[in-house]
């Protein structure tokens, strides 16, 4: 029959534990003192463990310390009950407390052995000290690198900037260096962490964002030349963009560097303009003849018409014919003057798309009659040039005129030595791959010495007599074609009838190319 709780805790049939010690005061004091001291110590240890765990939230496996605290409290309670049972025989209560202590002991022991591999894996104090030393060294190294990077970023003369690629694909300025701030008249603090469209003028944003997008989408380094209207004025930069990727290969930053080439471009344009005016100077005699022909025609027909008018012999049909002829000749003169005036002015229109065949045709019309006076014929080959190219039309026309002038000089020189020559052949057409336009200028002036041919594009190199050539024409032409992303080549060719000459081939891409591709094509 089950016992009730009162019967279970009934200690009426037991005798106190002190009877076993014969109530000897010395033995009783020994047990009482020892158990009380042990119990107090057991009760203080859990307080210390709980305080430690509460203050050190970073301690690994802190819950084990709390489990130990519960176990130790139970043990301490058994020692206080040992003192209690010396005079009061509550052995059932003491047994229940010991049972609770046993459960806590088993739980603590099981948890301890279960955690043993992890506890053994914890670094020792010596290992922690070594790790801390290594970490401190790494932190110092990183700080030194950051200091160097900061010095490089802040003191480099080139414009540097960092663009952050936002999660939505948009762009924001992370930082710009003092050089860019000084060159462009920008405030670094106003740009920091702001989206590009919010940080700069809309016109400037519309120019730079497509470049950032191309770098982000391709994931490759790109470089280009751009003209930007900045707060400090218009500047020309040779810019390079380098993508920075995360572990997943996604572009998260774009590092940019820009070299201010405004002054260099200005000097280049001055040289090109000087060369252009020199070209006009060499054509002056021919243009004077071009102007004199329509003037003579106008003078003769107007004098004839006036004489007939004075003699009352002027028929309406003849007067109409004379007036139409005068109009035609004045239109011819007007076109020539407009062409010369347009060609001679500074080309500040920037890069644009145009048909290269039109430039070749304009160059031919400008020199055809002048060269015809010297019995030099320009032969045009009909081509199928349909693709547009990007550049400055007047500069391409200048290159063609310079090639015509060199061809004419070679023909005249060959004739002076007794040779026969007199043709300049020009052809324009699309490349079979439909990716570029090819312009060829060929003469029958005898060719160029093969030992000289590799140097003809070098600055100040010329085969002409002193005072008859600056050696800059082909060099400037090379720079113009290179700036359009194309290439120019020269080689000796054998022509029909046994004559020899030089063929200059200009290849212009229908789409802009990168600097790396351009260097590869020239190589």
LODOFI-289218 format. One record per residue (C-alpha): x, y, z; residue in three letters. Coordinates in steps of 0.1 Angstrom, whole numbers, plus 5000, padded with zeros to 4 digits. Each point is the difference from the previous one (the first is absolute). Layout:
XYZALA/...
This chain:
500050005000UNK/501450334989UNK/501350235028UNK/498850365003UNK/502450295000UNK/499550065037UNK/500749635008UNK/503050024977UNK/501550295018UNK/499149875034UNK/503249965020UNK/498449875032UNK/501749664996UNK/503550144996UNK/502650125024UNK/502250314994UNK/503449944985UNK/501650155031UNK/499249685019UNK/502549824978UNK/502650255011UNK/499149935037UNK/499250375002UNK/503750075005UNK/500450384997UNK/503449994984UNK/498849774972UNK/496850194996UNK/501850334996UNK/502449844975UNK/497149884978UNK/498050325004UNK/502950234993UNK/501249814970UNK/496549964984UNK/499150375006UNK/503350114985UNK/499649774970UNK/496450114995UNK/500850375001UNK/502849944975UNK/497749814977UNK/497450275002UNK/502650274992UNK/501549834970UNK/496750014979UNK/499750365008UNK/503450064987UNK/499349794969UNK/496750184993UNK/501750345004UNK/502849904976UNK/497649884973UNK/497850305003UNK/502950244997UNK/501849804972UNK/497349954974UNK/502749894975UNK/501049695020UNK/499549694980UNK/497649745015UNK/498950235028UNK/496949785006UNK/502449725012UNK/501250235028UNK/496350065011UNK/499549625000UNK/503149965022UNK/498550275023UNK/496849805004UNK/502049685007UNK/502250185026UNK/496950165018UNK/498549655003UNK/503349875014UNK/500150285025UNK/496449945011UNK/500949635009UNK/502750135023UNK/497650235018UNK/497649715004UNK/502849795015UNK/500250255028UNK/496250015003UNK/499749625003UNK/502549995029UNK/497150125022UNK/496949944978UNK/499749664982UNK/498550144966UNK/501849734980UNK/497349984974UNK/500450384992UNK/503849954999UNK/499649714976UNK/497750214977UNK/502650274999UNK/502849754993UNK/497849864972UNK/499650354985UNK/503850045004UNK/500549674981UNK/497950114971UNK/501850334998UNK/503449815002UNK/499049774972UNK/498850294978UNK/503250205007UNK/502249704993UNK/498249914968UNK/500250354987UNK/503650035009UNK/501049684981UNK/497850104970UNK/501850344998UNK/503449855006UNK/501150004963UNK/499050374997UNK/501650095032UNK/503249844989UNK/499850194968UNK/500050335018UNK/503450184996UNK/502350015030UNK/501150335015UNK/503349964983UNK/498349954967UNK/497750295006UNK/503050225008UNK/501749904968UNK/496850064980UNK/499750345016UNK/503550084991UNK/499449904964UNK/496850194999UNK/501750315014UNK/502749974973UNK/497449964973UNK/498150315013UNK/503350205000UNK/500849884965UNK/496550094988UNK/500250345016UNK/503450064983UNK/498549894967UNK/497050235005UNK/502450285008UNK/502049934968UNK/496849974980UNK/498650325015UNK/503350184991UNK/500049864965UNK/496350094995UNK/500350355015UNK/503450114985UNK/500049854965UNK/499850264973UNK/497649804979UNK/496250025007UNK/498849705019UNK/496549905010UNK/498149715014UNK/496549924988UNK/497849765020UNK/497649774981UNK/496850005020UNK/497749695004UNK/497550154975UNK/502850044974UNK/500350385004UNK/503250175008UNK/501250225029UNK/503250195006UNK/501949855029UNK/503050234999UNK/502150234978UNK/503550115005UNK/501250365005UNK/501550014964UNK/496649934984UNK/498350255024UNK/502650264990UNK/499949944963UNK/496249974997UNK/499050265027UNK/498149735019UNK/499349965038UNK/500949655012UNK/497650035029UNK/497150094978UNK/500649704978UNK/500749745027UNK/497349725002UNK/497750194976UNK/498649854968UNK/501850124968UNK/496850174986UNK/499550185033UNK/503650105005UNK/500950164966UNK/498350204973UNK/497649804977UNK/502250054969UNK/503049875018UNK/498149705014UNK/498749914966UNK/503649984987UNK/501649805028UNK/497249765010UNK/500149804966UNK/503749955006UNK/499449875035UNK/497349774987UNK/502349864973UNK/502649925026UNK/497549855024UNK/498449784973UNK/503249884983UNK/501949955032UNK/503250114982UNK/502350305001UNK/499150274975UNK/501850324990UNK/498950284979UNK/500450384994UNK/497250235010UNK/499350375000UNK/498150115031UNK/498450335009UNK/500850035037UNK/499550285025UNK/503650124995UNK/499550004962UNK/500349764971UNK/502749735004UNK/501249714979UNK/500949685019UNK/501549674990UNK/498049785024UNK/500449645011UNK/497449815019UNK/500949685019UNK/497149785014UNK/500349855035UNK/498149675005UNK/498849825031UNK/500449625007UNK/497049934978UNK/501550194971UNK/497650295002UNK/501450354993UNK/499650205033UNK/502450294993UNK/501650184972UNK/503450155004UNK/500650294976UNK/503150204991UNK/500150294976UNK/503050184985UNK/499350364991UNK/501150034964UNK/498350344993UNK/503350184994UNK/501449724979UNK/496849994979UNK/500250374995UNK/503649984988UNK/499149714977UNK/497150204985UNK/502550294995UNK/502349784981UNK/497249864979UNK/498750354993UNK/503550114990UNK/500349704977UNK/496650074986UNK/501050364992UNK/503249884984UNK/498049764978UNK/497950294989UNK/503250204993UNK/501249734976UNK/496650004983UNK/499950384996UNK/501250014964UNK/497549744989UNK/497250175018UNK/500950334984UNK/499749834966UNK/496749855011UNK/498850355008UNK/501450164969UNK/498249764976UNK/496450085011UNK/500950375002UNK/501350004964UNK/496949834988UNK/497850255019UNK/502050294986UNK/499949884964UNK/496249925000UNK/499150325017UNK/502150214976UNK/498549834971UNK/496550045013UNK/500650375007UNK/501350064965UNK/497049844984UNK/497750205023UNK/501750324990UNK/499649914963UNK/496449895005UNK/500949654988UNK/499349815032UNK/497649724997UNK/498049895031UNK/501249644996UNK/503650114999UNK/499650235030UNK/498449725019UNK/502849764991UNK/502650265011UNK/498350065033UNK/499749635008UNK/503749954992UNK/500950295023UNK/497949855028UNK/501649654995UNK/503550155001UNK/499250215031UNK/498649695017UNK/503249814991UNK/502150285016UNK/497750015030UNK/500449635006UNK/503850024997UNK/500250305024UNK/497749835025UNK/502049684998UNK/503350185006UNK/498550215028UNK/498649695017UNK/503149804996UNK/502250285013UNK/498050065032UNK/500649835033UNK/498149685004UNK/498550035034UNK/496949804993UNK/501249695018UNK/499749634989UNK/497049914980UNK/498849744975UNK/500550084963UNK/500549834966UNK/503749994991UNK/499249994963UNK/498850365002UNK/503450115014UNK/501949824973UNK/497750164973UNK/500550355015UNK/503849955000UNK/499949884964UNK/498050304989UNK/502350245017UNK/503249894981UNK/498749844968UNK/500350304978UNK/503350125016UNK/501649664994UNK/498649994965UNK/502050314991UNK/503149795009UNK/498749704980UNK/499349805031UNK/496749814998UNK/498049895030UNK/498249684992UNK/497049915023UNK/498849645004UNK/496349965006UNK/499649825033UNK/497149895023UNK/500950205031UNK/496950015021UNK/501249975036UNK/500450315021UNK/503150075020UNK/500650215031UNK/502450295000UNK/500550354986UNK/499350024963UNK/502350304993UNK/502949825016UNK/499549694978UNK/499850234970UNK/503350155011UNK/501649655001UNK/498849934965UNK/501250334987UNK/503449945015UNK/500249654983UNK/499050174967UNK/502850265005UNK/502649735007UNK/498949804970UNK/500250314977UNK/503550085014UNK/501149644993UNK/498750024964UNK/501750334993UNK/503349875015UNK/499849694978UNK/499450204969UNK/502950235008UNK/502249684999UNK/498649904966UNK/497349765012UNK/496449994989UNK/497350055025UNK/496850205004UNK/497249815018UNK/498650015035UNK/497449735006UNK/497650035029UNK/497449745011UNK/497649985029UNK/498049695011UNK/498749805028UNK/502149715012UNK/498549654992UNK/499449955037UNK/497750305001UNK/501750135031UNK/502350274985UNK/500650244970UNK/503249984980UNK/501450304981UNK/502949944976UNK/502150274983UNK/502549864974UNK/502450184978UNK/502449904972UNK/502950215013UNK/502649725003UNK/499549895035UNK/502050055032UNK/503349855009UNK/499249685021UNK/502650115026UNK/498150335004UNK/496549875000UNK/499849895037UNK/500950365011UNK/497750214979UNK/497550065028UNK/502750115024UNK/499850375010UNK/502450234981UNK/501049724976UNK/500050104964UNK/501749904967UNK/499550344984UNK/502750264996UNK/500650255028UNK/497350275000UNK/497549794980UNK/498649795028UNK/499650025038UNK/499749625006UNK/496850055019UNK/497349944974UNK/499949625003UNK/500650005037UNK/497050245006UNK/497949784977UNK/501049695019UNK/498950175032UNK/496750114985UNK/499249654987UNK/501049855034UNK/497750245018UNK/497149874979UNK/500949645011UNK/501449914966UNK/503449924984UNK/501950124970UNK/502649794981UNK/502350054970UNK/501549754976UNK/501650004966UNK/497949854972UNK/500549894964UNK/497550174976UNK/498949924965UNK/502450094973UNK/503049925021UNK/499950325021UNK/500550005038UNK/498550215028UNK/498950025035UNK/496649915014UNK/498850155032UNK/497149815016UNK/497850165027UNK/497849765020UNK/497350175021UNK/497749805023UNK/496350074997UNK/499849985038UNK/502450155026UNK/502649765013UNK/501949985033UNK/503650125004UNK/501249645005UNK/498449884968UNK/501450304982UNK/503649925013UNK/499549644989UNK/498950104965UNK/503150234996UNK/502349725013UNK/
